[in-house]
Amino acid sequence: MVSEAGTELHTAGHNWAGNLRYAAADVLEPTTVAELQDLVAGARKLRALGSRHSFNRIADTTGTLVSLEHLEPAIEVDAANLTVTVSGGTRYGTLAAELQRQGYALHNLASLPHISVAGAVATATHGSGDRNGNLATAVAGLELVAADGGLLTLRRGEPDFDGMVVNLGALGIVSSLTLDIEPTFPVSQSVFEDLKWDQVLENFDDVTSSAYSVSLFTDWSGDRIGQAWLKSRTAPTEAIAERAGFFGGTPAKEPRHPIAGVPGTTCTQQLGVPGPWSDRLAHFRMEFTPSKGDELQSEYLVPREHAVDAIQAMRRLSSVVTPLLLVSEIRTMAADSLWLSPNYGTDSVGLHLTWRQDQPAVEAVLPVIEAELAPFAARPHWGKLFDGDAFRLAPLYPRFADFKVLADRLDPERKFRNDFLGTKVFGS
Ligand SMILES: Cc1cc2nc3c(=O)[nH]c(=O)nc-3n(C[C@H](O)[C@H](O)[C@H](O)COP(=O)(O)OP(=O)(O)OC[C@H]3O[C@@H](n4cnc5c(N)ncnc54)[C@H](O)[C@@H]3O)c2cc1C
């Protein structure tokens, strides 16, 4: 269907997990930035929709959703400055394949390559690695269609830039992003099984620094951790010698999936075989459903200094958490300076939960987890299910008030506000 202004129009439907139907009546799909500008200028209420992978109503609106999936595509490498500029609807999987083809790499990827760059950056989506900032830290510049339809461009280092990157869709619609890149590098991925909790917790820094990116998969019960995924940067000719053991764990003999019963063949290459970063840094392969599909997710980012205590707190909650879980993942991220990043000002450990799709039961347990993690100043992932509101979140973010001022300035008519932002950020 085509709108009066000539833009493609579809019914809004539901998010990737299927746990919510968008309140918006429809989704408009502009194909040019000029069309997008007209659309924003003329709308009373609207929001950008990425690839629909968030589990809460962060993307929703009672007005119109705007998808940039059909925006004129652009992946333009600037070899001199080592950056790439991408149009707003580009997905990481598409970008990673093209960068690899041209001999370049991003510093990191999330567990799945299916998500849009703009949507992932807006929520501070992350991968893992002690020295790796979240995906938003790669943003060197952005172009945003502001509430009046005007184009705003900002580069790293300019005033307000640090407030505009992790923007929760509240400041406008990001039409393009410029990201830092580096020469391509190989990665090899090895999985170890049944690590001992006591050995891991006694040596937590050694565990998480043992590879470029480390993920631990657990259901919090018992004295063993299900799996450790180690992604190492290696020279192409240098085969990674499999370690005989890893903190009480043994090397997996076949490809593994983090969730029991799902085939490892849907995951990126394991068993220590080196290959391009673009085929190893994510856990899940672009051509398959990532994770399980039938699921919900939550995640809490805890300052690194509290990592072991926060993990112990989660283990104490096993009797209420484990029965609802498909799996949990523990990752690490480096500190950054982006105002609403859960990694703002502190190296962090991410305590992620992939839930069975029982939303009432999950929503009942979230306040219990949040109370247990409150002493550790845990910040929830913006794109996943959490209970806390603006009143509880504000003290966790030193620049929270500045973000609200910025949003009021850029969007005086509150076109981009929705119920989620009202409850979780603006406190109204
Ligand atoms: C299976 C699965 C695995 C996941 N793994 C990870 C992981 O490894 N690490 C992690 O941190 N998270 C992970 N997530 C969460 C996911 O990365 C975030 O929810 C992310 O925001 C999804 O991006 P999206 O493109 O789907 O955005 P959407 O969910 O569509 O939107 C999210 C927000 O971005 C805004 N937005 C989207 N596009 C624009 C734009 N052009 N301009 C302005 N704002 C915009 C929206 O308005 C909304 O506020 C996972 C999710 C799933 C389903």
Ligand as a Chemical Component Dictionary entry (heavy atoms), coordinates in Angstrom:
data_LIG
# 
_chem_comp.id                   LIG 
_chem_comp.type                 NON-POLYMER 
_chem_comp.pdbx_formal_charge   0 
_chem_comp.three_letter_code    LIG 
# 
loop_
_chem_comp_atom.comp_id 
_chem_comp_atom.atom_id 
_chem_comp_atom.alt_atom_id 
_chem_comp_atom.type_symbol 
_chem_comp_atom.charge 
_chem_comp_atom.model_Cartn_x 
_chem_comp_atom.model_Cartn_y 
_chem_comp_atom.model_Cartn_z 
_chem_comp_atom.pdbx_ordinal 
LIG C1  C1  C 0 17.882 -12.970 19.558 1  
LIG C2  C2  C 0 18.365 -11.661 20.101 2  
LIG C3  C3  C 0 19.683 -11.551 20.509 3  
LIG C4  C4  C 0 20.145 -10.331 21.036 4  
LIG N1  N1  N 0 21.470 -10.242 21.373 5  
LIG C5  C5  C 0 21.934 -9.080  21.896 6  
LIG C6  C6  C 0 23.316 -8.954  22.246 7  
LIG O1  O1  O 0 24.142 -9.832  21.978 8  
LIG N2  N2  N 0 23.700 -7.812  22.849 9  
LIG C7  C7  C 0 22.827 -6.808  23.132 10 
LIG O2  O2  O 0 23.248 -5.805  23.719 11 
LIG N3  N3  N 0 21.535 -6.872  22.750 12 
LIG C8  C8  C 0 21.074 -7.987  22.139 13 
LIG N4  N4  N 0 19.759 -8.056  21.739 14 
LIG C9  C9  C 0 18.909 -6.868  21.883 15 
LIG C10 C10 C 0 18.948 -5.999  20.622 16 
LIG O3  O3  O 0 20.252 -5.818  20.164 17 
LIG C11 C11 C 0 18.368 -4.610  20.884 18 
LIG O4  O4  O 0 17.056 -4.749  21.318 19 
LIG C12 C12 C 0 18.441 -3.688  19.653 20 
LIG O5  O5  O 0 17.942 -2.425  19.985 21 
LIG C13 C13 C 0 17.639 -4.227  18.502 22 
LIG O6  O6  O 0 17.840 -3.401  17.363 23 
LIG P1  P1  P 0 16.640 -3.220  16.334 24 
LIG O7  O7  O 0 17.238 -2.723  15.065 25 
LIG O8  O8  O 0 15.814 -4.431  16.274 26 
LIG O9  O9  O 0 15.845 -2.022  17.017 27 
LIG P2  P2  P 0 14.293 -1.919  17.417 28 
LIG O10 O10 O 0 14.014 -2.927  18.456 29 
LIG O11 O11 O 0 13.450 -1.935  16.205 30 
LIG O12 O12 O 0 14.307 -0.459  18.057 31 
LIG C14 C14 C 0 15.061 -0.209  19.210 32 
LIG C15 C15 C 0 15.179 1.299   19.456 33 
LIG O13 O13 O 0 15.983 1.885   18.433 34 
LIG C16 C16 C 0 15.302 3.016   17.894 35 
LIG N5  N5  N 0 15.712 3.148   16.507 36 
LIG C17 C17 C 0 15.731 2.201   15.554 37 
LIG N6  N6  N 0 16.136 2.750   14.395 38 
LIG C18 C18 C 0 16.370 4.053   14.629 39 
LIG C19 C19 C 0 16.789 5.148   13.826 40 
LIG N7  N7  N 0 17.064 5.013   12.528 41 
LIG N8  N8  N 0 16.880 6.363   14.412 42 
LIG C20 C20 C 0 16.603 6.537   15.726 43 
LIG N9  N9  N 0 16.217 5.537   16.528 44 
LIG C21 C21 C 0 16.100 4.310   15.983 45 
LIG C22 C22 C 0 13.822 2.680   18.051 46 
LIG O14 O14 O 0 13.028 3.828   18.013 47 
LIG C23 C23 C 0 13.839 2.026   19.412 48 
LIG O15 O15 O 0 13.815 3.024   20.386 49 
LIG C24 C24 C 0 19.271 -9.226  21.171 50 
LIG C25 C25 C 0 17.935 -9.341  20.740 51 
LIG C26 C26 C 0 17.498 -10.545 20.191 52 
LIG C27 C27 C 0 16.096 -10.653 19.697 53 
# 
loop_
_chem_comp_bond.comp_id 
_chem_comp_bond.atom_id_1 
_chem_comp_bond.atom_id_2 
_chem_comp_bond.value_order 
_chem_comp_bond.pdbx_ordinal 
LIG C1  C2  SING 1  
LIG C2  C3  SING 2  
LIG C2  C26 DOUB 3  
LIG C3  C4  DOUB 4  
LIG C4  N1  SING 5  
LIG C4  C24 SING 6  
LIG N1  C5  DOUB 7  
LIG C5  C6  SING 8  
LIG C5  C8  SING 9  
LIG C6  O1  DOUB 10 
LIG C6  N2  SING 11 
LIG N2  C7  SING 12 
LIG C7  O2  DOUB 13 
LIG C7  N3  SING 14 
LIG N3  C8  DOUB 15 
LIG C8  N4  SING 16 
LIG N4  C9  SING 17 
LIG N4  C24 SING 18 
LIG C9  C10 SING 19 
LIG C10 O3  SING 20 
LIG C10 C11 SING 21 
LIG C11 O4  SING 22 
LIG C11 C12 SING 23 
LIG C12 O5  SING 24 
LIG C12 C13 SING 25 
LIG C13 O6  SING 26 
LIG O6  P1  SING 27 
LIG P1  O7  DOUB 28 
LIG P1  O8  SING 29 
LIG P1  O9  SING 30 
LIG O9  P2  SING 31 
LIG P2  O10 DOUB 32 
LIG P2  O11 SING 33 
LIG P2  O12 SING 34 
LIG O12 C14 SING 35 
LIG C14 C15 SING 36 
LIG C15 O13 SING 37 
LIG C15 C23 SING 38 
LIG O13 C16 SING 39 
LIG C16 N5  SING 40 
LIG C16 C22 SING 41 
LIG N5  C17 SING 42 
LIG N5  C21 SING 43 
LIG C17 N6  DOUB 44 
LIG N6  C18 SING 45 
LIG C18 C19 SING 46 
LIG C18 C21 DOUB 47 
LIG C19 N7  SING 48 
LIG C19 N8  DOUB 49 
LIG N8  C20 SING 50 
LIG C20 N9  DOUB 51 
LIG N9  C21 SING 52 
LIG C22 O14 SING 53 
LIG C22 C23 SING 54 
LIG C23 O15 SING 55 
LIG C24 C25 DOUB 56 
LIG C25 C26 SING 57 
LIG C26 C27 SING 58 
# 
